[in-house]
Amino acid sequence: METGTWIGLGVIGAIVIWMISMYNGLVNLRNQVKNAWRQIDVQLKRRHELIPNLVEVTKDYMEYEQETLAKVIQARNGAVNAQGPEEAIAAEGILSGALGKLFALMENYPDLKANENVSRLMEELSSTENKIAFSRQFYNDSVMAMNNGVEVFPASMIANMFGFKQATYFEVPEEEKAVPKVNLR
């Protein structure tokens, strides 16, 4: 064989190896995003299990707040039934808003705050919320790496060729971004 043929085969071989490497890198990033979502999902399931217990314990104390309790349960059910990260992210935002209202109302019930079961559930829920925050941060870091891999040239060519898509960030709901109002009077 001629030298030119060997050079041509070497170039084709290098391109194939490069494409395989880029493809495998994108698969790794996609799997990292999936794994990060699974970590969030574990914490969300824990959250979903705690909420009915909290509502059950508080409903006797909060006779006049049944509408708020119903909204919390409705939001929780919507979050449980959400399919995929996009739906779950939206549903969890609604649930976070409903829980925030419940926690604010609970401040008006000193007997409720003094209840040992409520205190324990609140502590568990608070711990779970912290774990969700850490998991959300890892997920968003993974999403950023995936989105960079899909957008950056020349990997974007491979991403387009094989149908890799950008992932969705787990953003903080607007209600959680608002600065709390403090009245010191």
PLY file of the C-alpha trace (Angstrom):
ply
format ascii 1.0
element vertex 185
property float x
property float y
property float z
element edge 184
property int vertex1
property int vertex2
end_header
0.00 0.00 0.00
1.03 3.53 -0.64
1.97 6.00 2.06
-1.01 8.19 1.15
-3.40 5.31 1.79
-1.87 4.71 5.22
-2.13 8.38 6.04
-5.78 8.42 4.90
-6.59 5.37 7.03
-4.78 6.95 9.98
-6.82 10.16 9.65
-10.08 8.21 9.35
-9.09 6.10 12.36
-8.27 9.23 14.39
-11.63 10.79 13.49
-13.49 7.62 14.50
-11.60 7.45 17.81
-12.33 11.15 18.43
-16.06 10.64 17.70
-16.23 7.65 20.02
-14.46 9.61 22.75
-16.83 12.58 22.39
-19.88 10.32 22.33
-18.73 8.47 25.44
-18.07 11.77 27.22
-21.60 12.95 26.45
-23.05 9.62 27.65
-21.10 10.02 30.91
-22.48 13.53 31.38
-26.04 12.40 30.64
-25.70 9.56 33.15
-24.31 11.95 35.76
-27.39 14.16 35.35
-29.65 11.10 35.68
-27.79 9.99 38.82
-27.99 13.47 40.31
-31.74 13.51 39.66
-32.09 10.13 41.39
-30.38 11.62 44.45
-32.92 14.44 44.52
-35.72 11.93 43.94
-34.71 9.96 47.05
-34.93 13.10 49.19
-38.21 14.19 47.59
-39.76 10.81 48.37
-38.68 11.25 52.00
-40.26 14.71 51.98
-43.47 13.31 50.48
-43.64 10.66 53.22
-43.22 13.21 56.03
-45.83 15.72 54.85
-48.98 13.61 55.47
-47.72 12.83 58.97
-47.15 16.51 59.67
-50.57 17.46 58.32
-52.24 14.72 60.35
-50.60 15.87 63.59
-51.30 19.56 62.97
-54.90 19.36 61.74
-56.35 19.05 65.24
-54.56 22.21 66.36
-55.22 24.19 63.20
-59.02 23.92 62.97
-59.34 27.20 61.10
-56.56 26.46 58.63
-58.08 23.41 56.92
-57.85 25.11 53.51
-54.10 25.54 53.92
-53.70 21.92 55.00
-55.76 20.78 52.00
-53.54 22.84 49.67
-50.42 21.23 51.17
-51.82 17.75 50.58
-52.97 18.68 47.07
-49.51 20.07 46.26
-47.86 16.99 47.75
-50.06 14.69 45.63
-49.19 16.70 42.53
-45.49 16.35 43.32
-45.79 12.60 43.93
-47.56 12.10 40.58
-45.16 14.27 38.55
-43.44 12.46 35.69
-39.85 13.35 34.87
-37.62 16.13 36.12
-39.42 19.00 34.35
-42.83 18.18 35.85
-41.32 17.34 39.22
-39.41 20.62 39.39
-42.61 22.61 38.74
-44.66 20.51 41.19
-42.00 20.76 43.91
-42.04 24.54 43.54
-45.78 24.57 44.24
-45.26 22.22 47.20
-42.51 24.43 48.63
-44.83 27.43 48.47
-47.63 25.54 50.22
-45.26 24.29 52.93
-43.95 27.81 53.44
-47.49 29.05 54.11
-48.10 26.16 56.49
-44.90 26.87 58.44
-45.81 30.56 58.67
-49.26 29.72 60.02
-47.81 27.25 62.53
-46.00 30.15 64.18
-49.43 31.39 65.38
-50.07 28.20 67.35
-47.84 27.98 70.46
-49.40 24.66 71.56
-48.62 23.21 68.17
-45.01 24.37 68.28
-44.66 22.81 71.74
-45.99 19.41 70.59
-43.22 16.81 70.62
-44.46 14.97 67.52
-44.70 18.20 65.56
-41.21 19.23 66.68
-39.77 15.89 65.63
-41.52 15.97 62.25
-40.45 19.57 61.67
-36.84 18.64 62.47
-36.95 15.67 60.09
-38.55 17.80 57.39
-35.97 20.53 57.90
-33.15 17.99 57.62
-34.71 16.60 54.45
-35.05 20.11 52.99
-31.32 20.66 53.59
-30.50 17.40 51.84
-32.72 18.42 48.93
-30.80 21.71 48.69
-27.46 19.90 48.54
-28.79 17.38 46.03
-30.25 20.21 43.94
-26.86 21.91 43.87
-25.13 18.71 42.68
-27.86 18.19 40.09
-27.52 21.73 38.76
-23.73 21.34 38.57
-24.27 18.14 36.57
-26.79 19.90 34.32
-24.29 22.70 33.67
-21.60 20.16 32.68
-24.07 18.36 30.40
-25.33 21.57 28.80
-21.76 22.74 28.22
-20.95 19.39 26.61
-23.96 19.65 24.33
-23.28 23.27 23.34
-19.50 23.50 23.05
-17.90 22.97 19.65
-16.89 20.38 18.44
-18.83 18.19 20.89
-22.03 19.94 19.77
-21.67 18.22 16.39
-21.65 14.80 18.04
-24.48 15.85 20.40
-26.65 16.91 17.46
-25.77 13.81 15.48
-26.82 11.46 18.29
-29.73 13.46 19.74
-28.22 14.63 23.04
-30.36 17.40 24.53
-29.80 20.02 27.18
-31.01 19.14 30.68
-33.32 21.29 32.78
-32.02 23.12 35.84
-33.78 22.66 39.19
-34.49 26.31 39.87
-35.65 27.86 43.12
-39.34 28.84 42.97
-40.04 32.56 43.01
-41.72 32.25 46.42
-38.44 31.02 47.93
-36.46 33.88 46.37
-38.57 36.56 48.04
-36.99 38.33 50.99
-38.96 37.55 54.14
-40.70 40.47 55.80
-39.67 40.97 59.39
-41.76 43.00 61.79
-39.89 43.88 64.98
-42.71 45.85 66.57
0 1
1 2
2 3
3 4
4 5
5 6
6 7
7 8
8 9
9 10
10 11
11 12
12 13
13 14
14 15
15 16
16 17
17 18
18 19
19 20
20 21
21 22
22 23
23 24
24 25
25 26
26 27
27 28
28 29
29 30
30 31
31 32
32 33
33 34
34 35
35 36
36 37
37 38
38 39
39 40
40 41
41 42
42 43
43 44
44 45
45 46
46 47
47 48
48 49
49 50
50 51
51 52
52 53
53 54
54 55
55 56
56 57
57 58
58 59
59 60
60 61
61 62
62 63
63 64
64 65
65 66
66 67
67 68
68 69
69 70
70 71
71 72
72 73
73 74
74 75
75 76
76 77
77 78
78 79
79 80
80 81
81 82
82 83
83 84
84 85
85 86
86 87
87 88
88 89
89 90
90 91
91 92
92 93
93 94
94 95
95 96
96 97
97 98
98 99
99 100
100 101
101 102
102 103
103 104
104 105
105 106
106 107
107 108
108 109
109 110
110 111
111 112
112 113
113 114
114 115
115 116
116 117
117 118
118 119
119 120
120 121
121 122
122 123
123 124
124 125
125 126
126 127
127 128
128 129
129 130
130 131
131 132
132 133
133 134
134 135
135 136
136 137
137 138
138 139
139 140
140 141
141 142
142 143
143 144
144 145
145 146
146 147
147 148
148 149
149 150
150 151
151 152
152 153
153 154
154 155
155 156
156 157
157 158
158 159
159 160
160 161
161 162
162 163
163 164
164 165
165 166
166 167
167 168
168 169
169 170
170 171
171 172
172 173
173 174
174 175
175 176
176 177
177 178
178 179
179 180
180 181
181 182
182 183
183 184
